[in-house]
């Protein structure tokens, strides 16, 4: 089995001029967007630095940098950067405009990085959900908000890139990052839209129906490629613009979300015949459940649960996992002390979820 690290071993000696940008390159840039480059890369487009120039600084990475990736981002992400920086294909790529926003008041978790390669070709990689509880809250907000703050930030970032850089753009992202890439392509102005060569979405959640039913979608859909692993939950959430191509993964269950588990053959992913049956059941259950709840109930349910998480006084999933039993007790106590209306909303929502699951299981027999 081969992954994105093996891909660099195979094709790292090929420049982008001799072998054009492909779906595997997309996943590599998407994975690299999870690295915090802020110490070394400016937030604007005025001072780009190449992978090769940046390599010495990252060779002395500390354990805290790895820990910053959190529970779910593969620690091999740094190895990916090292291997890329030492290759002909990526070594000369320029990194610039690395932006990170984490704002509790607006419930925003956003990050984007621009990579320049070849002749005036730019790849904007939008980061997916990180280790912050705030980031996960923003993800869940998608179930009742037509537009989340990070989508606005993604569009603003692209507009700045179009003003600062000449050439064409490829928009990519993994998890929520893929959603941001598609949203940007849908909502940007006509002039900027013409400069988008391709959009790649990797196991990313979709949108509320109103968003994908807009006329903007027809103008961009032919340039969108969407990929999900055999077992996908996040990549099936909500409503999607186009069918996704299913990719073989070396992992099972939720671990299939990890980009390093996606199987590669040459310049492409290894296709899989079909979606995992359990994944399909979970997807149908969640869709039926959400459709049974009105927008206000979804919002109240999600807000109540995350208020309980905030009562633990931790800000990341890593911190939450350090003393899970203690934090679990705090979460349960907070939910128990909630007012009667909140409890009623939670119980009705959970009951609806259970009934949706039972209905789907019975229908699959």
Secondary structure, DSSP 8 states (H G I E B T S, - for coil): ---HHHHHHHHTTS-TTTS---HHHHHHHHHHTTS--TTTS-SSSSS-EEHHHHHHHHHT--HHHHHHT-SSS-THHHHHHHHHHTSHHHHT-EEEEEEEEEETTTTEEEEEEEEEETTTEEEEEE----SBHHHHHHHHHTTT-SS-HHHHHHHHHHHHHHHH--SEEEEEEETHHHHHHHHHHHHS-HHHHTTEEEEEEES---B-HHHHTSGGGGGTGGGEEEEEESS-SGGGSSB-SS--EEE-BSS-GGGGGSGGGB-EETTEE-B-SS--HHHHHHHHHHHHHHHHS-HHHHHHHHHHHHHHHHTTT--BHHHHHHTHHHHHHHHHHHHHTS-HHHHHHHHHHHHHHHHHHHHHHHHH-
